[in-house]
Amino acid sequence: MMMKENNMKKIMITVNGKPVGDGLWIDKVTYAPIQRTDRFTGDSKSHPAAVVG
């Protein structure tokens, strides 16, 4: 399944007003975290992150 960029939202997590990490991409519909692979491999596709628990 291929997601469009407009179906994702980046949220920034802060501690005492300072950003922690690069942010978290979530799906706007399901609020599931999205794993962005283009940062590491140059691939522009998005893949759902693994569910732990």
C-alpha positions in Angstrom: 0.0 0.0 0.0 1.4 3.4 -1.0 0.6 6.4 1.2 0.5 10.0 -0.2 2.4 12.7 1.6 -0.8 14.5 2.5 -2.0 11.5 4.6 0.9 12.0 7.0 1.7 14.5 9.8 5.0 15.2 11.5 4.8 15.8 15.2 7.7 17.2 17.2 8.4 15.9 20.8 9.9 18.5 23.1 11.3 18.4 26.7 11.5 21.8 28.4 10.8 23.4 25.1 13.8 21.8 23.3 13.1 19.3 20.4 14.0 15.6 21.0 14.9 13.7 17.9 13.9 14.5 14.3 10.1 14.2 15.0 7.6 11.5 14.5 5.6 10.9 11.3 2.1 9.6 11.9 -0.8 8.6 9.6 -3.6 11.3 9.8 -6.3 8.6 9.7 -5.1 5.8 12.0 -2.5 7.8 14.0 -0.1 4.8 13.5 3.6 5.7 13.4 5.1 5.7 9.9 8.7 4.5 9.3 10.4 6.7 6.7 13.0 4.7 4.8 14.2 7.5 2.5 16.4 8.9 5.3 18.6 5.8 5.2 18.2 4.3 1.7 17.1 7.1 -0.6 13.8 5.3 -1.1 10.8 7.7 -1.0 8.2 5.1 0.0 6.7 5.0 3.5 6.2 1.8 5.4 4.2 1.3 8.6 6.4 0.9 11.6 6.5 -2.4 13.5 4.1 -2.7 16.4 5.8 -3.7 19.6 3.9 -5.1 22.5 
